Structures are given as C-alpha cells and as structure tokens.
Amino acid sequence: MSEAISTKLNLNLISDRFNVADFGCASGPNTFVAVQNIINAVEDKYHKETGQNPAENITFQVVFNDFTNNDFNTLFQTLPARRKYYSAGVPGSFFRRVLPKHSFHIGVINYAFHFTSQVPKGVTDRDSPLWNKDMHCTGFNEMVKKAYLDQYSADIKNLLDARAEELLPGGLMLVFGSGLRDGVKMSETAKGMVLDFIGASLNDLAQQGVIEQDKVDSFSTPLYIAEEGELRQIIKENGKFTIEAFEDIIHPYGEFPLDPKVLAVSTKASFGAFLSAHFGVDMMRKVFELVEVKVRQEFSRIQNAKPGMQYFIVLRKN
Ligand SMILES: C[S@@+](CC[C@H](N)C(=O)[O-])C[C@H]1O[C@@H](n2cnc3c(N)ncnc32)[C@H](O)[C@@H]1O
C-alpha cells in the first residue's frame, strides 16, 4: 500500500488538506491501522519529495463509512489517542453516494468488496429454477452462480460510480479482499469447504428436527467471492477507474493458518452474524460446534484444497 501511494499518487494532489475514506470500516480496530498506514505513506512521500515537514503543512481528515446500524459509538470511543487526524462518520450503504463530490483523496475498502446489496431474486425460493440448495454460492450450480455474479456486477458498478464522483481527480482507491483465482470454484477452496460444512450442519439440525427445513432452504448470504477475471472485467466495463495494480498477496505461511479451530472461529466471525439474524444466536452457536467437528473430520481434504486468493487492487480514477 505504501509503495502504491509512493509511486501512483500524484504529489500535486497532496495539499494542505488531505482526506482519507474507509468504506465498510466496521467498529475497529483494523480500520485505525489501515488509515494510519495510508497517512504515514502520504507523509513519507510528501517529506521525501518536498523536503518539508508534513506535520506543519497537511491536515488529515478521515471519514469512516459503514451501514447506519454499525457500532460507530465503539469506533469513535476507541479512536487512537495519539492520532494525527480529524475524524467523521458517514453512515449509509457504499453502493450509493455517501460523500460530497470531489471530497476525498484516497479511499480504502478492506474485506467489504465481496458484499452484494441483496441475495439475488429467486435464490431463496424453493420453486424457482435459481433456488440455491447450498448454503452459499459455492459453485456447483451455474445458474445460481450467474445470478450472484449479475447482482454483484450491478452492485460493484454502482459502488464505482459513486466513488468516482466523490474521489478527487487522480485520487486512488485501495481494495483488499478475498477472491478466487480464475477457474477455481469456491467449493474447492478451504474457505468454501467450511461454508459447505455450515450448510451440511444446518441440514443435520433440520433432519434432527431442531430447526425447520424450510428455514434452512430459505437461507443464503449477500456475498459473492469473485474470480480475478470477473473483477477485472467489472472494473473495465464500469470505465471510471484504471487498474494500476492487482496483486495476489502471498503470505509465506499460506493464505491463513490451517488449523481446525482457527478455521471454525474465523468463519464464525465472518458468517455468524448472517446465521444469527436468520436462526438466532443459540442456533448459530450450535451450527458452529458441528462445523468444527466436520472441519476436524475432513481436515486432510481441507489441507489439499486449492488456494483461494487475498487480493490487493489499486484503482486510479480516470
Ligand atoms: C468483513 S467486515 C470488514 C471490516 C473492516 N473493513 C476490516 O477490514 O476489519 C465488512 C464490513 O463491510 C460493511 N458493509 C457491507 N456492505 C456494506 C455497504 N453496502 N455499505 C457500507 N458498509 C458495508 C459491513 O457492515 C462490515 O462492517
């Protein structure tokens, strides 16, 4: 990220006021690390290229965006005490405008670029040809995958249109997230396998009569994990941004720690809220107890899964 800012951000864009925006910020603390890294990189570039002290010349402001029901109270109560920026919250869906025209210089989206605005129509309807009997769009049913991809493309184009209006000309969007390498199905990756264990656990509980099968059948998540080629095409078709970098972040120890507990807990962290909203918190906990058992039972299959992708994309406004 520092390298992208150092090489891709035009020095002329760094003026006495510099605005950073985090879209899908949640309630911290990751967002504080992300925005501080951006500010450090901008200061570094400014100092190296002008020889001047950024602290004396630039005022930073950070705007934090998420849904209106995000826990902004926690976010603002836990802002780092030694921060060197002013802060503001901009609630609302990032698929629409949330900021004035030309109001920020660098935007970041961390692990929020795989959300859709809704579950595609038909996917939760047992009588529809698009009915998704998997827990998520893991890739077995091509029609379900296409419905998700169409929804995702429309949503991301709206997101890019809105950011293109809000971003200053020459400004950058930095996007981190989970994706798939071209041709790899979600169900072939470790994450996809764990998602399928959620579906299998829900079906086990339905068969035991603990939850209603109808409730299980009508459950799907508003997420789409895109392939690299799909992401590139959506951004190209939108036409408002140029892809300056698209990197598959390869960690020396693999995509994430391959440990049954870590896999179950991290999936609960990202998917638990969807299950709680549909089935209640107690049922969500039951489901993840079963998921952990399944992860242990199928661990050798998970260890041989195809790699997923953690991407970093740098977009420059055209
Ligand atoms: C997985 S969390 C990532 C949070 C944080 N960026 C991080 O990296 O730790 C995704 C966040 O995106 C937010 N989000 C999802 N869809 C959104 C939308 N349409 N508008 C604004 N925020 C959204 C969620 O509410 C959630 O806080």
The ligand as a Gaussian input file, in Angstrom:
#p B3LYP/6-31G(d) Opt

LIG

0 1
 C      -15.800000      -8.147000       6.942000
 S      -16.171000      -6.544000       7.552000
 C      -14.606000      -5.727000       7.317000
 C      -14.418000      -4.599000       8.282000
 C      -13.120000      -3.831000       8.202000
 N      -13.009000      -3.112000       6.950000
 C      -11.939000      -4.735000       8.427000
 O      -11.179000      -4.956000       7.468000
 O      -11.767000      -5.243000       9.525000
 C      -17.176000      -5.870000       6.273000
 C      -17.826000      -4.567000       6.646000
 O      -18.429000      -4.027000       5.465000
 C      -19.651000      -3.438000       5.841000
 N      -20.533000      -3.350000       4.669000
 C      -21.046000      -4.355000       3.928000
 N      -21.840000      -3.877000       2.969000
 C      -21.824000      -2.523000       3.100000
 C      -22.460000      -1.473000       2.393000
 N      -23.289000      -1.720000       1.365000
 N      -22.211000      -0.203000       2.783000
 C      -21.388000       0.061000       3.824000
 N      -20.752000      -0.904000       4.542000
 C      -20.985000      -2.181000       4.180000
 C      -20.193000      -4.379000       6.901000
 O      -21.205000      -3.757000       7.674000
 C      -18.936000      -4.709000       7.686000
 O      -18.721000      -3.799000       8.734000

